[in-house]
Structure formats: C-alpha cells, structure tokens
Amino acid sequence: MFNHHLSEMIPFAALLLMSSYATYKMPPEQYPYALTACFVAMVSSSLGILRGPEDPYSLVDQILISLMDFATLPLINIQIYLEANPLYAFIHAGSLIPLGIDMLVKIFGDERDHKAAESLKLANNIMNMASLTAIAIIDDNYLYFFVMLSYLMAQASLVHGRCKNYKWTESMHLLCFTLFFFVSSEAVTHKNVFTTKLFRDCEGPTINLAHLMLLEIISSSSSQRRL
C-alpha cells in the first residue's frame, strides 16, 4: 500500500523538481512571466504531494488545475514575445482573460457556463499553440516547437483521461508538464539572438531580411569597384 502511494507521488515530485530547476535557471528580473508559470507548477505539485491523487477534485484543486493548464503557456508565450516585441507580448496577455472567466464559472457558474468556459479555453489554447508555432518558424528555433508539442501532449492526455484510467492519465499529464517546463526553460534562456534583433529593430522579419540582402549587395558592388 505504501509503495503504491509512493509511486503515485513520483509524477508530482518530478514536476516539483523540474519547476524548481526552471525557477533557479530563470532570474526574476529577466524572466518574470516564465518564473510566474514555474511558481504555479511548484504550488500545484506541492499540493499534489501533500494530498495525493484524488477524484473528484476539490474547488482549490480545480482552480490550480486551471492555472496549470491554461495560464502556463500564455505566460511562457508572453515571455518569449517580450524578447521579440513588447507589443506582441501585450496582445498575448489578453489570452489570460479566459482564465479569469473560468475562475468565476467554477465558483458561481452552472453546467451551461462550464461548457462555455471549456470551449473558450480550448480556443484560447489553440491560438496560443498556433502563435508559438508561428514564432518557431519565423525565429527558426526548434525549441519553441518542442514547447508547443509538450504542451499539446499534456492537454491530449487530459482529454484522453475522461474515458480511460484516471490515475494513469493524471500521471501522464504531470510528466508531460514536467517535459514542458524543461523545454520552456531551455527555450526562454537560449534565444535566437540574430532573429530577435530583427524583430526589435525593424517592422518585420521580411523587411529585415530584404534590408540585409540589400546591404550585402551594396557591399559586394563597392568591393568590385575597388578591384
């Protein structure tokens, strides 16, 4: 019995250790939003270790699950886009609004409100994953794509668990989030500096690329004339 309970605590402990590592790796003055996402994971995993897996969840557990599932990716996105362009980060901050709506629904809403909130959160998640995929392509940074993929795996395991073994699904969900925080810490702290400068200095990556190509052509022409 004790060994079985201990095995159920391993995913919570793994998430706690990984989020603590990510917190250590990302100084608050440089990465405040990513650090906030790590704090959410630390609180949620700590509570999971103390209470153990349970079904159904209490209201506190439901709120923490919402924070884990629907606040962490927007916060990571805000941090990533803040390095590229603060305007894009400000736009992504709006994706936290559905989380506030979900909190109100969990406390005061009825069944219809819950269904509407779930649909809103699903749309919000899809938009955030699409945005992260876009910057992965623009920035030519595969780590951003792996952040999106690990988050998608966590959400897929959550949906799959509605008709499968609950405890197994919760363990997979937590382990996928452990991977998510590892990849996020790497992606946030190892940026593509070249493309980031392009975002900051000019209006868009296409204009920057054309500008650099034009400078290269001018430089080559000048060298040929000297010869």
MIGUMAR-237907 format. One record per residue: residue in three letters; z, y, x of N, C-alpha, C, O, CB in turn. Coordinates in steps of 0.05 Angstrom, whole numbers, plus 5000, padded with zeros to 4 digits. Atoms other than C-alpha are relative to their C-alpha. Glycine has a CB too. Example, Ala and Ser with C-alpha at 12.3 -4.5 7.8 and 13.67 -1.06 7.14 Angstrom:
<tornus>
ALA500049765018515649105246500050245018501350245039502550014980/SER499949764984514349795273501450224985501850444995497150095009/
</tornus>
This chain:
<tornus>
MET500049765017500050005000500050255017498550445012502550004981/PHE499849774982501950485056497450045015496450265018502349975020/ASN502549984985495650315096497750104982496050254991499349735011/HIS502149915018491350425034500350304995498350454995500249854973/HIS499549725004494551105022499250165025498150385023503050064993/LEU500849864975493551285095497050025003496050235013501249845024/SER503049994998486151105093498950224981496850344987498849734993/GLU501049795019485351575033500550285011499250475003501449974973/MET499349744989488452145074498150075023497950315031502850005010/ILE501749954976483352075132497950214995497650395011498649745008/PRO501949795005477852495099501250284999500150475009498449954975/PHE498649745001482853055084500850095028500450335035502549984982/ALA499249934973485453025155497650085017497850275033501449775013/ALA502449934985478353035183499150284994498350445011497849804994/LEU500849735009476653655142501950215011501150435019499850024970/LEU498049814990483153995163499650055030499750285039502849904995/LEU500449984971481853855237497550165006497450335024499949735013/MET502549874994474654085234500150304992499150475007497749864985/SER499849725008476154725195501850155019501450395024501150024971/SER498249874981481854875244498450055026498850265039502449825006/TYR501749964976476954775302498150234996497750395014498449745007/ALA501949785006471855235269501550275000500450475009498649954973/THR498449755000477355755259500650095028500550335034502649964984/TYR499549944972479155715332497550105014497750285031501149755015/LYS502549934987471955775352498950274992497350405007497949794995/MET501249755010470356395310502250214998503850214979498749954972/PRO498049785001474657015325499750174975497450224966499750185025/PRO500249865026476357405262498650275002497350354983502850054990/GLU501349744998473758075289497049975001495550164995501050145025/GLN502950044998466857765300498949854976496649914967499449845025/TYR501050175021466257265243502049994976503049784970499549715010/PRO497950005022470857485185499249834976501049714964500450294991/TYR500850145024466757175129500049695005500949544988497250094990/ALA499950294993465756495163502849915003503549684996498449955026/LEU497250084997473056495180501449974973503149794970501550215017/THR498950035027474856605107499349744988500949614975499050234982/ALA500950265010470755995089501749775013502449584999497049965006/CYS498450204986474655595141502849994989504049784986500150065030/PHE497349995011481255835112500149864973502149724967501050294997/VAL500150145026479155585043500149705004501549564990497450084985/ALA500050294994477754895073502749915010503649695003497849945020/MET497450084989484354885110502149984978503649794978500950215021/VAL498150015022488355045048499549764982501349624974499950264983/SER500750225018484554545005500649735012501749564999497050024993/SER499550264987485053975056503049965004504049735002498649995026/SER497150024997492454125069501349914974503049744974501250275009/LEU498950085026493954074995499249714994500849564982499050194978/GLY500950275004489853434992501749805015502349585005497249965007/ILE498350184985494053125047502849974987504049764987500350105029/LEU497350005012500553315011500049854974501949704968500950294996/ARG500050125027498553084941498649734999499349564983498750184981/GLY501650255001493652524957497950024979497950214963501849764995/PRO502150005021487452364915501249964973503049794969497949785006/GLU499050035027488752444841497850064980496050214986502450184995/ASP502049965021484752424777501549974973502749764969497749805002/PRO501549754998484852844734501450205018503750185025499650114972/TYR499049794983485753464776501750194983501250234959497850155014/SER498549785012490953994760498350265002496250265014502850045014/LEU501549755000488754714748499750125029497650225036501350214982/VAL500149904972490554904820497949855016496449975031502849975013/ASP502050164986486354334847497250084992495450095009500549704994/GLN502749925010480454534803499150265012496850295019500050014969/ILE500749744988480755244829499349975029497450105039502350204996/LEU500550044972481055014901497349865004495849915023502249845013/ILE502650144998475154544889497750194996495750185010499949774979/SER502149805004471155124861499650185024497450245032500750174975/LEU500149844976472855534922498549855022496849975036502850095010/MET501350164979470654974968497149964994495449995012501449725002/ASP502750075007464354804930498150244997495750225001500049844975/PHE501749785008461855494911500650275014499450475008500250044971/ALA499549764985464856004959499349975029498650175043503050084998/THR500450044971463955695028497250065009496850205029500849725007/LEU502849954992456355705030499350304998498150405017498149844983/PRO500549715001455756435005501350155023500150335034500850114974/LEU498649864978460956645057498649955027498350135043502949915001/ILE501550054975457156295113497350155000496550255020499549695002/ASN502549855002450656605088500450295006498850415020498849964972/ILE499449724995453857295088500350055030499350245041502550094985/GLN499649974971456057185160497449985015496950145034501949795010/ILE502650044986449156945182498250244996497050355015498649754990/TYR501849775006445357505147501250275010499750465015499550024970/LEU498849764989450358025171499150055029498850285037503149985000/GLU501049974972447857895242497150084999496150205019500349745015/ALA502949935002440657985218499650284988498350455000498549794983/ASN500349745014441158565169502350034980502549864961497250024986/PRO497749975019447458825132499150024971500649944954501550255008/LEU500949985028443258965070499749734988500549684965497350164999/TYR500350275010441558235063502749874995503149724976498349835020/ALA497350115003448858055072501350114975502749974960501850075024/PHE498949885024450858545017498849874975500249834955499450305000/ILE501250145023445858214970501249734995501749654972496949985004/HIS498850275002448857534985502950024989503849824978499949865026/ALA497349975011455757804968500149984970502149904958501250275009/GLY500150025029453457834896500149714990500749664967497450124990/SER499950285008453057074896502849894997503249674988498549825020/LEU497250085005460657054895500950074971503049984963501850155020/ILE499349925028460657354824500349754982502249734967498050194989/PRO499750245016459356674791502649855005503749714987497749815004/LEU497450134994465656414826502250134984503949994973500650015030/GLY498049865016469856944792499849934971501849894957499750305003/ILE500450085028466756764725501149724996502349664975497050014993/ASP499050275002468356034738503149994999504249834985499049835024/MET497149995000475656204752501050084972502949964961501150205021/LEU499249915027476156574685499649774980501249734962498550254992/VAL500650215019472855994649502049775002502949664982497249895005/LYS498150224996477655484680502750074987504149894978500449945029/ILE497449925011483655884655499850054970501649974955501050255014/PHE500149915028481256164588497749874984497749904960499750295000/GLY502450085014474655824571500249744984502249594987497849975020/ASP500250255015472655264523497849835012496849895034499550054970/GLU501950194990467854684532497250135004495850075024499749764982/ARG502649874998461655114519500050195024498050205039499450164975/ASP499949834977463955614571499949855026498649945045502750164999/HIS500150174976464955054622497249925006496449925030501849764996/LYS502850084996457854814612498350235011496650205029498849894974/ALA501549764991455055524620500850075029499050145045500650244982/ALA499149944973459255634683498949805020498149885042503150005002/GLU501150204983456854974713497050065006496150035028500349724988/SER502949944997449555174701499750245018497950255035498750054973/LEU500149764984450855854732500549945030499250045047501950214990/LYS499350074972454055554794497849835013497249865036502649845001/LEU502250164990448355054801497750185009496550155031499049804979/ALA502249814993443155624800500850165025499150215042499550184976/ASN499049844978447456014849499849845026499049945047502950094996/ASN500250174977447755424897497249965009496649975033501249724994/ILE502950034993440255314894499050255014497550225034498449944975/MET501049754988438956044910501150035029499750125047500850244983/ASN498949974974443756034969498849805020498449875043503049964999/MET501350204983440755394997497150085007496250045029500049724987/ALA502749904995433755684989500050235020498250245037498750084973/SER499849774982435856325024500649905029499550015048502250194991/LEU499350104973438855925082497649865012497149875036502449814999/THR502550134990432455515088498050205009496650165029498849824977/ALA501949784993428356155089500750125027498950155044500050214979/ILE499349884974432256455147499849805022499349875045502950124999/ALA500450214980431955785183497150005010496649965033500849724989/ILE502950004993424355825181499350265015498050255035498349974975/ILE500649744988424056575197501250025028499950115047501050224983/ASP498549984975429156525253499349775019500249775042502950024996/ASP500650234984426355865278502549875012502649805035498050075023/ASN497450104992433455605280500649754984501349774960502250214997/TYR499650255015434254875261502949964991503449814972499249765017/LEU497250035008441854935257500550114972502149994957501850155020/TYR499749895028441255365194499149794980500349764959498450264997/PHE501050215018437254805163502049774997502449674975497349895009/PHE497950215002442654295180502450094985503849934972500849915029/VAL497949905017447854745149499349964971501049864955500550315006/MET500950045027443854735085500049714992500949644970497250124996/LEU500250295006442753985089502749874996503149714978498549865022/SER497350115002450153815100501350104974502849954962501750085024/TYR498949905025452054265041498749854976500149794957499550304998/LEU501450155021446753924998501149724997501449624975497049995005/MET498850275001449653245017502750004986503349824971500249895029/ALA497449985013456553474996499850034970501249904955501650235012/GLN500449965028454053714929498849764986499549694964498250244995/ALA501250245011449853094918502149784996502049634976497849895018/SER497950205003455952644930501850074977502949894963501649985026/LEU498349925022459853054879498749934973500149844955500550305001/VAL501450075025454552964825499949704996500249604974497150125001/HIS500250295002453752234841502649874991502649664978499149885028/GLY497450115007461152124832500850004971502749874964502150145015/ARG499450005029461052264758499649734987500749684965498450214986/CYS500650265012458451564745500649775019499949545014497249994990/LYS499350204980460951194807503050015007504550154994498350035026/ASN497250024992467451024842501150275008499950405026500449805022/TYR499049724996471651664842501150045028500350235042502250064980/LYS498749954975475851574905498049985023498150145042502249795004/TRP502150024980469851344947498450255001497750355023498249764995/THR501649765002465951944923501550245012500350415026499250064972/GLU498549784989471552434940500149995030499950195043502950004988/SER500050044971471952145010497350095012497350235032500649715008/MET502649924990464452235020499650304998498550435015497849854984/HIS500249715005464852934991501450155023500350345034501250084973/LEU498449864979470253135041498749965028498750145044502849895000/LEU501350054974466652805100497550175004496950265026499449705003/CYS502449834999460253175083500750295005499350435020498449984974/PHE499149734995464153825082501150035029500850245041502250084980/THR499249994972467153645149497650055018497750215037501449735008/LEU502549954986460053595176499050284996498050415015497949794991/PHE500949735006458354245141501450215017500150395028500550064970/PHE498549804984463854635177499449975030499550175044503049974995/PHE500750034972462054335244497350135006497050295025499849705008/VAL502749884996454654525237500150304996498850455011498049874981/SER499849715006456555205208501150155024500250375032501750064975/SER498749874976461055375268498050025023498050215038502549845008/GLU502049994979455355195315497850204993496950355010498749725004/ALA502249835008450055575275500950305001499350475009499149944971/VAL499149725001454256215268500550105028499950335034502650024984/THR499349904973456456245341497749975020497850095042502449855010/HIS502350034983449756035371497550114986496049964974499549715009/LYS502249875015444756535343497550025017497650015042500950284991/ASN502549944987437456635359499850305005499050454987497549894982/VAL499749714995438357305393497350144998497250374989501250045028/PHE502749875000430857455400499250084972498550314967497949815012/THR500849945027429357405326501950184986501150344969499749744984/THR498049835012435857735307499450305007499650474989502849935010/LYS500749734993433758355346497550104985497350334978499450025030/LEU502449935015427058345310500850094972499850294962498049774998/PHE499049935027430758365243501250285001500850444983502049804990/ARG498549765000435058945265498350255006498650464993502249995021/ASP501449774990430059395300497750094982497150334983499049945027/CYS502349935016424259385251500349914971502449804963497549895012/GLU499850055029422659285178499849714993500849634972497950164986/GLY500450285006420758555181499049845023497949965042498149974976/PRO500950174978419157965226497150015005496249995028500949724996/THR502949994996411658015214499250255015497650245033498649984973/ILE500649754987411458745234500949995029499550095047501550244985/ASN499150024973415658595295498249845018497649915040502849885001/LEU501850174985411058035317497450145007496450135029499549744985/ALA502549854995404958465309500450225020498750285037499050134973/HIS499449794981408359025347500249895028499150025047502750144992/LEU499850124973410058575405497349915011496749945035501949764999/MET502750084991402958295407498450245008496950225028498649854977/LEU501449764993400158995408500950115027499250195043500450224979/LEU499049914974404659185466499049825023498349925044503050015000/GLU501050184980402458565503497050055006496250045030500349714991/ILE502949944996395058735493499750255016498050275034498650034973/ILE500149744985396159455517500749965029499550065047501850214987/SER499150054972399959195578497949855016497449915039502649844999/SER502250154986394358705595497750175006496550155028499149764982/SER502249824995389059235588500650195023498850255039499450174974/SER499249824978392859705634499849865027499049985047502850114995/SER500150164975393459155686497249965010496649975034501449734997/GLN502850054993385959005684498750265011497150245029498549904976/ARG501149754991384259745693500850065029499350165045500850234982/ARG499049954973388559795755498649835020498149915042503049955001/LEU501550184982384959195784497250105004495749975019500049724990/
</tornus>
